[in-house]
Amino acid sequence: MSWAASAPPGIQQPAAAYYSQPSNAAYTAVPLRQGFSQAYQAQTQYSYTAPANPPPPATTVPTATASDQQSQKIEWPQSVRDYVQRTFQKSSDIVGISGAEVQAKLKDVIRYTQDCGIMHTTDWSQMPSPQQMIQAERQQALMASISSPAAPDHTATAKAKVNPKKRKSTDLNEPDQLGSTVPWRSTKDLSLEDRISKPATDMRSLMDGPLPAKSKSQKNAEKRQRRGDGGYQSSYRSPSPPPLKGPIVGLNEKLEKKFFRLTAAPKAQDVRPERILHQTLDMLKKKWRKEGNYNFICDQFKSLRQDLTVQHIRNEFTVSVYEIHARIALEKGDLGEYNQCQTQLRALYMAGIKGNSIEFKAYRILYFIHTANRTALNDAIADLTTAEKEEQPVKHALNVRSALALGNYHKFFQLYLDVPNMGAYLMDMFVKRERLAALANMCKAFKPDLKLRYITEELAFESDAESAQFIIDYDQDLLLEREDHIVFLTGKAGQRFEEARGEAFRRVDLKGQI
Amino acid sequence: MDSLIKEFNAAYAAMKGDQLAETIHPDIERYSHKLRAIWDRGDLRSTTADLNFLFYQDKSHANLSKAEATGWFEIYLTYWKAVGEILAAEGLRGNVKGSWTQVYVKWKELTLLIIRGYSHYEFENWTIPCLYVAGKYLRLYAMRADAEKSSSNDDTAMTGFQDDFDPEAEENKQLEDCARHLNRIFQICLTDRAPLEESRKWGVYYAINLLFKTYFKLNSEPLSKNVLKAISAGRSDIPLIDKFPKSQQVTFKYYEGVLSFLEENYVEAEKHLTMAWLMCHRDAQRNLELILTYLIPCHLLTTHTLPSAQLLEPFPRLQKLFIPLANAIKGADLRAFDHALRDGEDEFIKRRIYLTLERGRDIALRNLLRKVFVAGGFEESKDGAPPVRRTRIPIAEFTAAIKISSGEDIDADEVECLMANMIYKNLMKGYIAHERGFVVLSKNGAFPGTNV
């Protein structure tokens, strides 16, 4: 049967089975089991003693479930029992590690996997023994103290070891300082021994451990399995860990990362910490200048932004990331991304974080002119302070707006020729439409004709050739050559440009608009 | 509880919806006594027991069907809980501290139960006023809960993993939620298929008005469009709006007008707002003022007329808003207009009439150009024919006039551009002869609607 294949290695046995001793293991049984189960019972009744590695975010176990666990905890999977047995075999002993330490560690390990609900998915045969973990922990503490005596690693590790009860979930914000010897904490800190004892492929299942959220398929598999078990252990496995409440702290050291839209809680080892992100940004800026591959840059910026978001990093660095991405998106006319950045920037500025808020407020106004969104435009103006209205970029944007509102194309095109920052990219998006509007206007007011030169200047075309082309694109018979100049036959053109104008104003790209 | 249920029975027997709605009214000012009495009667158990008796065992009361009794039983039990939360939030329960968020949660439960009454327990349509009360207070409590949250400065906002969420939505979280439930009230009214006499369709406009209010508060007017679409799709079987209470008509027309206004559809806006204006109760000063706030700018653009002093007389706030602008337009004083617009900017922006009023400058300009035209005098008459105004006017004259009026320098090209606009907008008739530097105005009605 297919579901049987996905069942964990340790198949549930009746509660009584736990007490029936394997005949060949008599020498390990009595002291171990007592010590273990007693310690465990004591724990469930009182507040939970955290293991040396950080506990999952939710440390409070509702009392109801605690008693559930108590009544059911005797159903240890075979694999776990094998692991316990292995721990107490003579061959696992390492000189200098006392039995008490080993028991405590063992307890922590099992407890931890249970809390995370991964006890049944963990490959216990590959799990390093508690002795190995303790040894690795010590080695690492030693290494840390040698390489940088003043570094907090050492003290933190020591603290964690001396008084594990002091660790609270809020301490999560000092991630690198934890004695990361348990395999699911970190890969790079593993001692050679651990790496040998555990092939890299198996790491995955272990590394999934500390993160409470499970993938959908995993959950489904579990559900199926529970059904197969006749539902006996459904309460055993619950409570499924609640989603992360606090920010996570990344452990990923790579500069580049492909963007992937999260469907579950992020994993610390996939997320890059802020200091890495700083390097990432520098690298992206260089690459953008050198290669100009927008698809690559955009993807990288998205993952960069995501890493910032999941770690709740909101500071001036965050602002600069969004600003740079917004500018690049603007340059490439990617309004969707531009908008997302702009929305975030607005929130960040409102939170009082410094950046180029004037520049971006001006863009905001220009953008709403482009989308002809009057309500939003009104709100954007409402957001401005009197002082901001006097700042050059904002003032420019407001003048653009009022020039258009009053149909003053003369002023509008003068403003178009002199735009602060990158506002011209935004104005480019609606300049064609405004040219059509102006032409429709001129056709009605000026009779009988106009010099092409005049149109070129009024509507800010680069050259007569460009303005001629613009007109010819609509109708070929509107220009007439005189002795020394070309004229635009306004009398004939009215209808044509009126239509084009109406068409142009109907089509406003609203992509990604907020 | 006894007296409450007695009231319920009386209202139910008489089939008086309003009276029935009063029994679940949560207004602490109006019913402070009653609410306290209800809460102080006992704990959850005794209340449940009371209600159990009153609805299931006491056979003296009105002929409720079994389903209805179940529905009302749950409603009153939840009402009792909500009253407890309200008293706590108002600080009237001694040292029990409450919060408006809690009130909102309980009241939402009550609202959902009432909605459920219609979908599951065969409530009849005359009980709709209960739905009104529920919806009305749901909205109020949602706003209070949001205010409470933002003042407590609770920084739990960033819970999502994506960065494309809308930070503003967080501020109005409960109200957003509330809008969804109000929409359900709207739907449950709209989709009733019973014959019109006993249909919940009579609740449609009250629900719409609540929804509009909420959407406006949330700055999401576009959603109101969906509502309008929904009722125009089903218009054939919704009773005509003039069959509804006047208060509902006025509110609906007002919002419909403002929605058109915001879309720059001033003709439609004027139609709706005028209806609202005419029907509005003459003592509802606040509502009249609101209607005028939008109706006056509408008039300015559609008919180029300004409000009379008499019209504005009862509304000092509107006087302050509009009179400086109106005077500037009348006096063709561009500088005064710009000043008035700048002075009132914050208020205009807040009321969302700035972008509309700004266009009043065209009218001021039109008046100015007209003055130039009039000052130009008449051509020498030929052969004793009636005198004709001078219709060829050099651009330079207009330029001078605009310079004087606005107090700013302006070049001839820009003046031509402004003139072109006047012509394009039909505020002025004629054409510009660019090469020769003058404007040729129409002999008859150069400025339509102004007698010249």
Interface residues (C-beta under 8 A of the other chain):
Chain A: R261 L262 A265 P266 R305 Q306 L308 T309 V310 H312 R314 Q340 T343 Q344 R346 A347 M350 R374 T375 L377 N378 D379 I381 A382 S402 A405 L406 G407 N408 Y409 H410 K411 A440 N441 M442 K444 A445 F446 K447 L450 K451 Y454 E458 I514
Chain B: M158 G160 F161 Q162 D163 D164 D166 P167 E168 N219 E221 L262 E263 E264 I349 K350 R352 Y354 L355 E358 R359 R361 D362 D413 E414 E416 C417 L418 M419 A420 N421 I423 Y424 K425 Y431 I432 A433 H434 E435
